[in-house]
């Protein structure tokens, strides 16, 4: 898989005609459109569909409103989402780095098609932060983020910010200093009925 080149400065070819209709600001209604549009893509994707369907078969109608609340919490500061992102993803079997890369690629494409660059960035930063945190938690602190994901980070996050946040030595990667690619905690508190895959 080649490294995606997301910047939102130029819309993907399929969205160029609708570029003038891209949202300037996230709102609850357009976040709902984003979430439902994105998961339509996930359900049609040959790599991701089997993973999500195995967990969410027959439960999509419950899951999608939760994802709307999740993104509303991250992007709008809405406090209605209650869940534990790490806990929800730990039991998923067969998840590999390529699944995270594909999820990010689809998500950032969907965001870029729907939002102007400044608004899109409000989704991209937490998406990358959470994906990297989940991978470090799942695969261990020695895990190296795949090149295609580092390329996404290069496009989205300021280099100076990354230099301040990324571990620089093997000892730091082994756990002496555990740093996330972006500041701030992952949203959510543990709640048994809200633990679903993102």
N, C-alpha and C positions, 0 to 999 in steps of 0.2 A: 504494500500500500504506500503510495507516495504521500509526502507531507502535505496536508491541506494548507491553503494559503488564505485564511480568513482575515479580512480587515474591515469589511463592510463599507469601505470607501467606494468600492465598485460592487454593485449587486451582481449575484450570479446571473448567468444568461437567462435562465428561466424566470427571473424576477425583474429584469431590467425594464420591461414594459410597465410593471407595476411599481417601479421605484418611487415615483412621485406619491404613491399612496402609502408609503412606509410611515409608521407611527413615529412621532417626535418624542413621545413620552410613554412609558408603560402605564397601563391602567388595568383595573380588574377585568373589564371585558376583553381587552386585547391580549392580556395574559392567558385568559381562557382560550382564545383563538389559537395562540401560540402552542399551548399545552396539547390541545386536541389535534392540531395540525402536525405537531412533532410526533405524537404517539401513533398517528396514522402511518407515518413513515417508519417508525420502529416496527409496527406490526406487519409491514410489507417488506422489511429488510431481511434477507436470507440469513445473516449472521445473528442479528439481535432478536428477531421474532421468536425463535424457539426458546430462548432463555426467558423472555418475558411471558410468553404463553404458558410455559411450564409453571410459573409462579402465579400468574394472574388469570388463568383460564376461568371464565365465568364471573370474574370479579372486576372487570375493566370499569364498569359503571360506578363502582365504589372508589377505585384507584384514581381515576382522572380528576375528580373534584379535590382529592387530597393533594395531587400534584399542583393544582391551581392554587391551593392554599399555601403549599410549600414555596412556590415561586413568588406569590404575593408577599410572604414573610421576608424573603430575601431581597426583593426588589422594591417593594412598597413599604416595608416595615409593618405589614399586617401581622397581628399576633395570633391569628386563629389556628395556625398549624401547630400540631403537637405530634412529635415523633422523634425517633432516634435514627439518624441516617446511617451511622456505622452499624448499629445493631440490625437494621433492616437488610443490609447487603451482605453480612457475614455468612448467613446460611446458604447463599446461592451457590450451587454446584457448577463446576465447569467454567467459571468465569476466568478469562485470561486477559492480558494487557490489550490484545486486539479488540476485545469487546468494549473496553473503555475508550479506545481510540475511535472506534466506529461510532459509539454513542456521541462523543464530543463532535465529531465531524458532522453528523446529522443534526445535532442540536444547534451548533453554531451556524450551519447553513440556513436552518429554519429561522433563527433569530435575525440573521442578516437580511433575509428576504422580507421580514416584517417590520424592522425597526431601522431608523436612521442611526448612523454610527455611534453617536453619544449615548443614545438609549440602549443600543445593542450591547455596549460595553458593560452596562449594569447587569446584564445576564451572563456575559462571557467570563468576567472575573470570578464570580462565585462558582460557575460551572467548572472552570479549570481548577480552582482551589479545592473544591469538593472531590473531583475526580482524582486529583493527585493525593489528597489525604486518604481517600478510600483505598487507593492502590498501595500506599505505604503501610496502611493498617493491615491490608490483606496479604501482601507479599513480603513484608518485612522492611525495616528501615535501611537495609543494604540495597533495596530495589532501586534500579535506575529507571527514571521515567523514559518511555520510548521516544525515539527521535521525532516522530510525527507530532507527539504531544508537546515536546520541547519547542518545536517550530510554532505551534499554536500559542504557547506562552510567550515566545519572542514577539509575535505579532500583537498580542493583547496587553502584556504587562510591560511597564517601563523597565528598561535594563537596570537602571540604578536601584529601583525597588527590589528587583530580583536579586541583585548582588548583595543587598543588605539582608535578604531573607533566606537565601539558599545556604546549606552547609558547604563549607569549603574543604573539609578534610575527611579522610576515611573515618577517623574517630568520631567526628560529628555525625556522619551518616549512620554509624553504628549505635547511636542513641545518646551520646554525651550531650548533644544539643539537638533537639528535635524541632525543626522549623518547618512551617507550612509555606507553600508558595505565595500565599497572600495572608495579610494579618486578619485577625478576627476568628471567632469560634464558629463552628458549623451550627446552624440554627437547629433547635429541636430539643425536646426532652423526651425521655422514655415514656411510651404509652403503648400498652399491649395491642390496642386495636388500630394503631396507625403505623405499624411497622411493615412497610411495603417497599419493593424495589423502586428506584427512581427511573 
